[in-house]
């Protein structure tokens, strides 16, 4: 029997691995990921103006501000890797500007420096912040020169107040920006997991449904037991999904390595700031410590969803029945995904903490709440134990449905067949 089991696993796995669909999708994914990491180089190769210099024209009516502003712009641009700025002084206020030109007009208003920034179209937010900070620094330097102030005195006056932050809550102390970081980072991290589960449910259910509609199921069940048949489908499809996840990781790793070696990688400042925020709040440390438990949750969740999809698919007689049966699974998965996204908005919610225990949802919600400090490792262990108990119930009672439904070709409604199969004695 063990030899037949491995034979079924091999047949199912190789069927997907050698399909034209698998090859085509992975070629597209590899190209798309490579293009994402090398977007700058690709735009430049096709004649785009991604690397085109931005000209900052300065019309200085004060006669003393241009040198200060140029030095400030150059210093900040180097710090922010904005090396494509060309700074030039003009002797008149230009009335027409090109798309790659920004005009800064400097004037003295009541001994204070004032400025106007003119452009043909909207300015990138990062560039505008660079100009804004440079103008503020220039204002202080001009003020020092105009009033003959000591630079140290001015620095003391302009320094921000030192604020000591004290949190009296007995909850784990976290930065106030944690909810913002979680609402931006975690949806991106759990989306691949969400998609892989959808992928897994469709593969397990679709394969069983296909064997029933082609009547090949009768031949298979005459040689192996329903239990061995279902187990072979679950093992084969889970291995295939894990292989696909590994391939995606390798595509990203190779693309990152190539783009960084060629200088084509340009990480946005928004991404680096989010990473810095994660490190500062200690979330990275929490994620690393949680990884073993996360892997357990992922593997158990894959097993639970594939078991549920296989058992429900055994009651189908056509593809329409399968689509109807997989809808509840998708709704449950969507509920877990959206609760994870909104977790940062409802910190301290008892409902979310209780929901993190629910099998099929805990795989998405529990990791999010743990990293946020809303649940402890004990809560995560409870989620894992409840998920294992759920798997036991599926195997115990679901196999009865599978044995009855796998050769059931009744014309009754699909949910009616499911209820009858569940109530029928072995």
Buried (B, 14 or more C-beta within 10 A) or exposed (E): EEEBBEEBBEEBBEEBEEEEEBEEEBEEBBEEBBEBBBBBBBBBEEEEEBEEEBBBBBBBEBEBBBEBBBBBBBEBBEEBEBEBBEBEEBEEEEEEBEEBBBBBBBBBEEEEBBBEBBBEEEBEEEBBBBBEBBBBBBBBBBBBEBEEEEEEEBEEEEEEEEEEEEEEEEEEEBBEEBBBBBBBBBBEBBEEBBEBBBBBBBBBBBBBBBBBBEEEBEEBBEEBBBBBBBBBBBBBBBBBBBBBBEBBEEBBEBBBEBBEEEEBBBEEEEEEEBBEBBEEBBBBEBBEEBEEBBEBBBEBBBBBBBBBBBBBBBBBBEEEBBBBBBEEBBEBBEBBBEBBBBBBEEBEBEEBBEBBBBBBBBBBBBBBBBBBBBBEEEBBEBBBEBBBEBBEEBBEEBBBBBBBBBEBEEEEEBEEBBEBBBEEEE
